[in-house]
Amino acid sequence: MIKKVGAEFIGTFWLVFGGCGSAVLAAGFDGTDSNLGIGLLGVSLAFGLTVLTMAFAIGHISGCHLNPAVTLGLWAGGRCDKKDIAPYILAQVLGAIAAAAILYVIAIGKPGAEIGGFAANGYGEHSPGGYNFLSAFVAEVTLTALFLVVIMGSTDSRAPAGLAPIAIGLCLTLIHLVGIPVTNLSVNPARSTGPALFAEGWALTQLWFFWVAPIVGGILGGWGYQLLFSDEEK
C-alpha cells in the first residue's frame, strides 16, 4: 500500500504540475518577437501527456488513477478494492496540493506577476466561456463518465495489451479540448483542489461543484461499463 499511495501522490503531482503548469506558465506566453503561447490545444495535450507518461511509469504499481473520480468510478465498476479508496484519494489530493504550491512559487517569481484564476475551475462568471451552472454540470458529468468508459475499456482483459496508456492519454486530451471553454475542465476533484487553494477566493466557493460533478460522472461511467460491457463468461 505504501508503494501504491506513493505512486498516486507522484502521479497526481505530475498531472497538476504539468497540466496546470502549462496553463499558468505557457498558455498565453508572449515571446519577445512573437506570441509563443501554446493555447488551448497545447494545454489539452499537456494534460494528456501527463497521464500517458505516468500510466506507463506507475500503472503497474497503483493502476495510475490520479483522480478521486477515477478511483470511485473503478470501484463502482468492480475494478478497485474498497479499502484502497480512502488512501488513494488522500494521496491524490496531497499530490495535487504539493504541485500547486510549487507552481505558485514559480509563478510569482516573475516581476508584476498576477496569480488570478491560477488554472482553477469555474462556472458562471468564472467559466472561460461564460457557461452557466447546468451547462458546466452536464459537461463535467458527461466527460468524466466517458473518460471512465475509455479507462475501463482500454484496460479490459479483452483489449489489446499495452496500449491503454495511449488511449487514456489521448482521451484526456480530447475531453480537455471540449471542456476547457466550459469550466477550464476538471473531471478530477484533486486537480481542482490544488489550484483552488492558491487562486482568487471565488475558486474555493465553487470547489464543491468540482468534487460532486466529476464523482457523479465517474461512478456512472464505471457502473455503466460494468453493466453494459462486462465479460459475463469471465
Secondary structure, DSSP 4 states (H G I P E B T S, - for coil): -HHHHHHHHHHHHHHHHHHHHIIIIITT-B-SSSB---HHHHHHHHHHHHHHHHHHHHHHHH----SHHHHHHHHHTT-S-GGGHHHHHHHHHHHHHHHHHHHHHHHTTSTT---TTTT----GGGSTT---HHHHHHHHHHHHHHHHHHHHHHTSTTSPTT-HHHHHHHHHHHHHHHHHHHHS--S-HHHHHHHHTTS-THHHHTTTHHHHHHHHHHHHHHHHHHHHH--TT-
